[in-house]
């Protein structure tokens, strides 16, 4: 969620797309943006997206590599077609990426941005690819409704300079992990897991040990007299 009063697109867009390398456990496809800053925000965001470097995943400077399989490549391409069919506005990408040399024929897809509304399938379903779906909101209540209008809830991000708003959204967004003014930080000691259809349980925290244990309640009387009717 991009809030008014800030246009911190550089790191946000870069971090989002660094994860777009094929099937992943956490990739972000919905980005609500406040209406009052939408034009300025997207102007900068699209410049960043066009500057993303696609190359060999073995190179450290690569920002997006190929998809992991032909099956995943075909799935993402089908969603690009679906976005057009649903009437979403294509702002960037929307096709397979043409690579040269040894990368020719690889499963590369252009970083893609659609603008639409949250009832579209491309907004609601998990694409797991370099596809970002953008919509706008006017009020905090509308933004929170957009954030929670999904079957999933693994992670969410908030960008704002308003500490009160950051706290309220962090508490009320139905996601297992909420980043505020940062993105895709994974400290080993922080619990990771999702709400709703994004999984059960947590990883990377002391509480994860509970998943590998069984709880037993053993009741022992040390008295020499019978207790109750037994």
C-alpha positions as CSV (number, residue, x, y, z in Angstrom):
1,X,0.0,0.0,0.0
2,X,1.4,3.3,-1.1
3,X,0.3,6.2,1.1
4,X,0.1,9.9,0.3
5,X,3.0,12.1,1.4
6,X,5.7,9.8,0.0
7,X,7.0,8.4,-3.2
8,X,9.5,5.9,-2.1
9,X,9.4,3.8,-5.2
10,X,13.0,3.0,-5.9
11,X,13.7,0.3,-3.2
12,X,10.1,-0.9,-3.1
13,X,9.9,-1.7,-6.8
14,X,13.4,-3.1,-6.9
15,X,12.8,-5.4,-4.0
16,X,9.4,-6.6,-5.4
17,X,10.9,-7.6,-8.7
18,X,14.1,-9.2,-7.3
19,X,11.8,-12.0,-6.1
20,X,10.2,-12.6,-9.5
21,X,12.3,-15.6,-10.5
22,X,9.7,-18.3,-10.9
23,X,7.6,-20.2,-8.4
24,X,8.2,-18.7,-4.9
25,X,6.6,-18.8,-1.5
26,X,6.1,-15.1,-1.4
27,X,5.6,-12.8,-4.4
28,X,3.4,-9.7,-4.4
29,X,0.8,-9.1,-7.1
30,X,-1.5,-6.5,-5.7
31,X,-0.4,-2.9,-5.1
32,X,-3.0,-0.4,-3.9
33,X,-2.0,3.2,-4.3
34,X,-3.6,6.4,-3.0
35,X,-5.5,8.2,-5.8
36,X,-4.0,11.5,-5.0
37,X,-0.4,10.4,-5.7
38,X,-1.1,7.7,-8.3
39,X,0.2,9.6,-11.4
40,X,3.4,10.7,-9.7
41,X,3.9,7.3,-8.1
42,X,3.5,5.4,-11.3
43,X,5.6,7.7,-13.3
44,X,8.6,6.9,-11.1
45,X,7.6,3.2,-10.6
46,X,7.4,2.5,-14.3
47,X,10.8,4.1,-14.9
48,X,12.2,1.7,-12.2
49,X,10.5,-1.2,-13.8
50,X,11.9,-0.4,-17.3
51,X,15.4,-0.3,-15.7
52,X,15.1,-3.8,-14.3
53,X,17.9,-6.0,-15.7
54,X,17.0,-9.5,-17.0
55,X,19.9,-11.8,-17.6
56,X,21.5,-15.0,-16.4
57,X,20.5,-15.9,-12.8
58,X,24.2,-16.8,-12.3
59,X,25.2,-13.1,-12.5
60,X,25.0,-11.1,-9.3
61,X,23.7,-8.0,-11.2
62,X,20.7,-9.9,-12.6
63,X,17.4,-8.6,-11.1
64,X,15.0,-11.1,-12.9
65,X,16.0,-14.5,-14.2
66,X,14.1,-17.0,-16.1
67,X,11.0,-18.9,-14.9
68,X,11.7,-22.2,-13.3
69,X,9.9,-24.4,-15.9
70,X,7.9,-24.3,-19.1
71,X,4.8,-25.1,-17.1
72,X,5.2,-22.0,-15.0
73,X,6.1,-19.9,-18.0
74,X,2.9,-21.0,-19.7
75,X,0.8,-20.3,-16.6
76,X,2.1,-16.8,-16.3
77,X,1.6,-16.1,-20.0
78,X,-2.0,-17.3,-19.7
79,X,-2.6,-14.8,-16.9
80,X,-1.2,-12.0,-19.2
81,X,-3.8,-13.0,-21.7
82,X,-6.5,-13.1,-19.0
83,X,-5.6,-9.6,-17.8
84,X,-6.3,-8.2,-21.3
85,X,-9.6,-10.2,-21.5
86,X,-10.7,-8.8,-18.2
87,X,-10.1,-5.3,-19.5
88,X,-7.1,-4.4,-17.3
89,X,-5.0,-1.6,-18.6
90,X,-1.5,-2.8,-19.5
91,X,1.1,-0.3,-18.3
92,X,4.3,-2.3,-18.8
93,X,5.5,-5.6,-20.3
94,X,2.8,-8.1,-21.1
95,X,4.8,-10.5,-23.2
96,X,7.7,-13.0,-23.2
97,X,11.1,-11.4,-23.1
98,X,13.4,-11.8,-26.1
99,X,16.9,-12.8,-24.9
100,X,20.1,-13.3,-27.0
101,X,23.0,-15.8,-27.0
102,X,22.9,-18.6,-24.6
103,X,19.7,-17.3,-23.0
104,X,17.8,-17.5,-26.3
105,X,14.7,-19.6,-25.8
106,X,14.8,-19.3,-22.1
107,X,11.6,-18.9,-20.1
108,X,11.9,-15.1,-19.6
109,X,8.9,-12.8,-19.2
110,X,8.9,-9.1,-19.2
111,X,8.1,-7.4,-15.9
112,X,4.4,-6.6,-16.3
113,X,2.1,-4.0,-14.7
114,X,-1.6,-4.0,-15.0
115,X,-4.1,-1.4,-13.7
116,X,-7.5,-2.7,-12.8
117,X,-9.8,-3.5,-9.9
118,X,-9.7,-6.0,-7.1
119,X,-12.5,-8.2,-8.5
120,X,-10.4,-9.3,-11.5
121,X,-8.9,-12.8,-11.4
122,X,-5.4,-11.4,-12.0
123,X,-5.8,-9.5,-8.7
124,X,-7.3,-12.4,-6.8
125,X,-5.3,-15.4,-8.0
126,X,-1.7,-16.3,-7.4
127,X,0.3,-15.8,-10.6
128,X,3.8,-16.3,-9.1
129,X,5.6,-14.3,-11.7
130,X,6.8,-10.8,-12.5
131,X,3.3,-9.4,-12.7
132,X,2.1,-6.4,-10.6
133,X,-1.6,-5.4,-10.5
134,X,-2.2,-1.8,-9.4
135,X,-5.4,-0.2,-8.2
136,X,-6.2,3.0,-6.3
137,X,-8.0,4.0,-3.1
138,X,-9.1,7.2,-1.5
139,X,-9.6,6.4,2.1
140,X,-7.9,4.3,4.7
141,X,-11.0,2.2,5.1
142,X,-11.0,1.4,1.4
143,X,-7.3,0.5,1.4
144,X,-7.8,-1.9,4.3
145,X,-10.8,-3.5,2.5
146,X,-8.7,-4.0,-0.6
147,X,-5.8,-5.5,1.4
148,X,-8.1,-8.0,3.1
149,X,-10.3,-8.9,0.1
150,X,-8.3,-12.0,-0.8
151,X,-8.2,-15.7,0.0
152,X,-4.6,-15.4,0.9
153,X,-2.6,-13.7,3.6
154,X,1.1,-14.5,3.6
155,X,2.7,-11.1,3.5
156,X,1.9,-7.4,3.0
157,X,3.7,-4.1,2.8
158,X,2.9,-0.6,4.0
159,X,4.7,2.6,2.9
160,X,3.8,5.6,4.9
161,X,5.3,8.4,7.1
162,X,2.3,8.4,9.4
163,X,3.2,6.3,12.4
164,X,-0.5,6.0,13.6
165,X,-1.5,4.7,10.2
166,X,1.4,2.3,10.0
167,X,0.4,0.8,13.4
168,X,-3.3,0.5,12.5
169,X,-2.7,-1.1,9.2
170,X,-0.1,-3.5,10.6
171,X,-2.6,-4.6,13.2
172,X,-5.6,-4.9,10.9
173,X,-4.2,-6.4,7.7
174,X,-4.9,-10.1,7.6
175,X,-1.4,-11.3,6.8
176,X,1.2,-13.4,8.7
177,X,3.9,-10.8,8.1
178,X,3.6,-7.1,7.5
179,X,6.6,-5.0,6.4
180,X,6.4,-1.3,7.1
181,X,8.7,1.1,5.0
182,X,10.8,-1.9,4.1
183,X,10.2,-5.1,2.1
184,X,11.2,-8.7,2.0
185,X,13.3,-8.7,5.2
186,X,13.6,-12.2,6.6
187,X,15.3,-12.2,10.0
188,X,15.8,-15.8,11.1
189,X,14.2,-15.3,14.5
190,X,11.0,-13.7,13.2
191,X,7.9,-16.0,12.8
192,X,6.9,-16.6,9.2
193,X,3.6,-18.0,8.0
194,X,0.3,-17.0,6.6
195,X,-3.4,-16.4,7.3
196,X,-6.4,-17.9,5.5
197,X,-5.3,-20.1,2.6
198,X,-1.6,-19.1,2.8
199,X,-0.9,-22.0,5.2
200,X,-1.1,-23.2,8.7
201,X,1.6,-22.8,11.4
202,X,4.8,-20.7,11.6
203,X,8.4,-21.2,10.7
204,X,11.7,-19.6,11.8
205,X,10.7,-19.0,15.4
206,X,10.7,-20.8,18.7
207,X,7.0,-21.5,18.1
208,X,7.9,-23.7,15.1
209,X,9.3,-26.3,17.5
210,X,5.7,-27.0,18.6
211,X,5.1,-28.6,15.1
212,X,7.7,-31.2,15.9
213,X,6.4,-32.2,19.3
214,X,3.3,-33.8,20.8
215,X,1.8,-32.4,24.0
216,X,1.1,-34.9,26.7
217,X,-0.8,-34.2,30.0
218,X,0.2,-36.8,32.7
219,X,-1.8,-36.6,35.9
220,X,-0.3,-38.4,38.9
221,X,-1.6,-38.7,42.5
222,X,1.0,-39.1,45.2
223,X,-1.6,-39.5,47.9
224,X,-2.1,-42.8,49.8
225,X,-5.9,-42.4,49.9
226,X,-8.3,-42.7,46.9
227,X,-9.4,-39.6,45.3
228,X,-13.1,-39.0,44.5
229,X,-15.1,-42.1,43.5
230,X,-12.1,-43.9,42.1
